Amino acid sequence: MDIQLTINDIALTVPEGMSILDAARTINIDIPTLCYLNLHEMKLNNHIASCRVCLVDVEGRRNLAPSCSTPVQHGMVVKTDTPLAIQARRTMVELLLSDHPKSCLTCAKNLDCDLQALAADLGVRNISYEGEECEFKIDTSSLAIIREPNKCILCRRCETMCDDVQTVGVYSAVGRGFETVIKTAFDLPLHETSCTFCGQCLAVCPTGALMELDQTDKVRKALNDPNRFVIVETAPAVRVALGEGFGLEPGTIVTGKMVAALRRLGFDRVFDTEFGADVTIMEEATELIHRLEHGGRLPMLTSCCPAWVKFFEHQFPDLLDVPSTCKSPHEMLGVLAKSYYAETYGIDPKKITVVSVMPCVAKKYEAARPELGQSKVIPDVDIVITTRELSRMIREAGIHFNHLKEEDFDHPLGESTGAAVVFGTTGGVIEAALRTAYEWLSGQTLEKVEFEALRGMDGIKEAVIPIGDRDFRIAVTHGLGNARSILEKIQAGEAHYDAIEIMACPGGCIGGGGQPYHHGNVDILKARANAIYQEDRSKPLRKSHENPAVLALYKDFIGEPYGEKARQLLHTSFTKRRKI
Amino acid sequence: MSMCDNPSTDDHYHQLDRYIDSLHYKKENLIGILHYAQELFGFLPDKLQLHIAQKLDIPAAKVYGVVSFYSFFTMKPRGKHTANICMGTACYVRGAEKLKEEIEKQMGIKTGQITEDNLFSLDSLRCIGACGLAPVMMVDGKVYGRIHEPEEVRQVLEKYRPQG
């Protein structure tokens, strides 16, 4: 049933059950909020009405109503901008600020903080309330995420994200009253929990309470060390989001400018993680065919996403033989830079520093996994920075990003196909794998390379793809809660697939925890996904096994895909971990 | 896999598991289960909370959050006897703060702690509905009212000390 009401004297009709706040948005009236977040496509709905800044005047009501949790009613007369409502909002923000560090200038979230922006919008010029301030310890235990609970405003978005979307459940509000704080179980350091480091908590944190571990200092140090040969590689999802940090429209493709900026920053070689993605497809498609022909474990699950890998290690330790053993693309590129490239050009691999620019915070943790390296002193990847960190480095260096002339990646680890580009969004890895597996299995040319059924923001996508005389059953999921439901079906013997792609972040890497903040606007993710597909269409080659540089790599160095040298350098193993 | 240190704790875990198994609604009964567990073990240490979380298939952080929220639940071992001081309004205006200091002095601990001989835990609570007897202290559920003098405190505590 539709409900008719007026908001600020504008008559409108909205569906029953809608909140006043959402109703107001339909007529372009923004009621500020710091806690409410309803992202339908991600199945995220945080509506605990804790921040109290969305208060509005409702005619006939004794007190102000929290618009996020008050459903519309027939004939309701709402005013969002009365002096009473605005003053109440300002008071709420002042109260929040009274127990918040006043260190905005030195905060990593400076100029990207919802609380700061709201205080500015409301013209808060002094904080009338003085009193005790919380003093919780900062958790720097993990290699990916920093938790600073003193900056937390108890909006619970992180908790809702971790519980409802990712079903990991690392956080809980602990204690009560003034002492309440978001903690891990038994206040364990984050590093000792089941946290997957997907970073979706920090992607929705309205303040600087949750941040990525900043590793730009390490990059600068390497760049300024004359004895280091510093190689950078960039993930597909970075080039469709980096521009947002420079005021460009979401979905602007900035590949060439990004490469130019990286050269100006002083990197010795600018390579492309997409080369690693093409190699991943060579390995993964071969592994899949190997499993099919040798009665191996099916379905095969993708293993590109480090948060997903850590998720199944904790949550499904009995399924460790299900995922592909392929390393993730940036690790593949890293190990190839320090072996193939180093050998070809006579560089001591110990002197090479590989820096990955990723849309992801879990990659920081992944790079430090001890098994991902040729030895302790030669890790595949040395340093990982996020899209946000790169954007800061470019600004810091005073580079006018938008005016840069486009440049190309360096040869040969900078060559890539359209199949590698689509790795950046949900459905892309399996689509890329199919483009190759189809041709290898059927011996025919795949004319239509787009697999539309595997694209889009639906949480679980399924398709049956006929290849030769066999039907391939494919599933694609993004968001760890969706992954869990598919894995539970596999465990129960209720689901039968040949291959499943899983990405931890809603939307895939384009929605990664290290991307520019979307501030609740899911359309930004869609624009980035569209840009990924546009970049794919613009590539002359769109199948990984047609990448000439990749073919040369196999001919000159690796030998057979999934062969002995490939397994030694490009594959990995997984570890059982406890669930807590 | 046993999470237990000795046979009696082992028995407690089995008894707790049987209790949980007997419940039709399990996750929904978290608070009841925590009550039962605390009755059985005396307190709710981390590994017991983790055991309950795994048994109910809910995040350990959630169990920890609930335990931390309710002052009834305790994560530290308790003394043989639990003494409580009422800090409700009526008791407070009639000298509960002074009473608290005196008890702390005689026990040699602060509120929230446990005596060295494990005889007493000392806690405070808010109003037990005996305002007419303010200020009030309670030991193992028994109420002692109008306690003002150090000697009166001594007499109450003496009842719980082993004789001889």
Boltz contact constraints between the chains, C-beta under 6 A:
constraints:
  - contact:
      token1: [A, 169]
      token2: [B, 59]
      max_distance: 6.0
  - contact:
      token1: [A, 169]
      token2: [B, 61]
      max_distance: 6.0
  - contact:
      token1: [A, 171]
      token2: [B, 61]
      max_distance: 6.0
  - contact:
      token1: [A, 172]
      token2: [B, 61]
      max_distance: 6.0
  - contact:
      token1: [A, 172]
      token2: [B, 62]
      max_distance: 6.0
  - contact:
      token1: [A, 172]
      token2: [B, 65]
      max_distance: 6.0
  - contact:
      token1: [A, 173]
      token2: [B, 65]
      max_distance: 6.0
  - contact:
      token1: [A, 174]
      token2: [B, 65]
      max_distance: 6.0
  - contact:
      token1: [A, 174]
      token2: [B, 68]
      max_distance: 6.0
  - contact:
      token1: [A, 175]
      token2: [B, 68]
      max_distance: 6.0
  - contact:
      token1: [A, 176]
      token2: [B, 69]
      max_distance: 6.0
  - contact:
      token1: [A, 184]
      token2: [B, 61]
      max_distance: 6.0
  - contact:
      token1: [A, 185]
      token2: [B, 60]
      max_distance: 6.0
  - contact:
      token1: [A, 185]
      token2: [B, 61]
      max_distance: 6.0
  - contact:
      token1: [A, 185]
      token2: [B, 64]
      max_distance: 6.0
  - contact:
      token1: [A, 186]
      token2: [B, 46]
      max_distance: 6.0
  - contact:
      token1: [A, 186]
      token2: [B, 64]
      max_distance: 6.0
  - contact:
      token1: [A, 580]
      token2: [B, 60]
      max_distance: 6.0
